[in-house]
């Protein structure tokens, strides 16, 4: 498993759902930016970096390939958000309702990768 060595939170004011942007550093050598902390109907979650397609829909451009890593990233980013803002954000994770990897995001074959199943 990779090690997240730093997380930076930039709070967003004036938006009902978008609460902050986050950037994380992996093993002191790789930065992933444009993660978003979003307050949804079921609590806070972390949205991966995405790009708008020509049809107006969005496609994630960087994302974990398994649920274990997705849960680690979400928990660490939400903890950093809580520390930076003082707003409680982890209740959904604490209830065991962590996000699942969406099957439509596993189309990494276009990049020459094959997703590995969770152990």
N, C-alpha and C positions, 0 to 999 in steps of 0.2 A: 504494500500500500504506500502511496506517496505521502509526503509530509507537507502540510500547509504551514509555512513559516511566518507569514504575515497576512493580515487582512486590513484593508483600509475602507472605512465607511464614510460616505458623503451624504449627509442628510438632505432630503428634499422637502421643502415646505410648500404648502398650498395645493397639494395634490391629494385627492381622496384615497386613492389606492396605492400609488407609488410612494414609498416612505424613504427610500435611500438607494444609492448606487453603492456597489461594493467592488473592490478589486482584491484578488488574492495572489499571493506569491507562493509558488510551489518549489520546495527544496532550495530556497534562496537563489533560484536561477531562472524561473519562468513565471511571467505575470499573466494573469487572466483578468481582464477588466470588463466593465459593463454588465456585471451581474446586478440584478435588481431585487431589492427587498420589497415585497408587495403584500398588502393586507387584503386577503380575499374573504369570501363569505365564511370559510372554515378556519380562519386564522392566517397567520403570516406564513409566507413561503418565499423561496429564492428562485427567481427566474433566471435562466441562463442567458448569455449574450445571444442576441438574435439580429436578423436582418429582414427588412421588409421585402417581400417578393413583388414582382410586377402586378400580380393579381390582388395585392393589398394585404395578403396574409403574411404571417411571420414564420421564419424557419430558424431554429437554434443553430448557431454556427460553432459553438463549443459546448460540450456537455459530457458528463460521465457516462460510461458504457455499462455500468452496473448500479444496482440499487444501493449497495453498501457505500460506494464512493459518493453517490448523490446524497445519502443521509449524512455522511460525515461533513460534506461541504455545507449542506443546509444548516446543520447544527452549529458549526463553527461560525458561519456568517451571521446567523441569528444571535448567537452569543455576543459577537462583536458589535452587532447593532444594538443589543441591550446595553452593553457597556458604554457605547458612544452616546446613546440617547436617553437612557434611563427608562425606556418603554419596554414593557414585557412582551416578548414575541415567541416564546417557545412552547406555549401550551399545547399546540397541535402535535408537536414532536413528543412531548411528555406523555400524551395520551396514546402514543404508538401509531399515529396516523401519518407517518412520513410518506413523502411523495414516492411514486413508483416511476421507473423509467418508462416513458411513453414509447410504444412500439414504432410509431411513425418517426421517431428520432433515431432509430437504430439503422438508418439507411447509410451507414458509413462505408458500405461497399464502394460507393462512388469515389471514395478517397483511397481505395485499395486496402481497407481494414475489414476485419471480420470481428464482430462483437463476440466476446467470450461469455459463456453463461456464468451465473453466480455460482460459487462453490457450494 
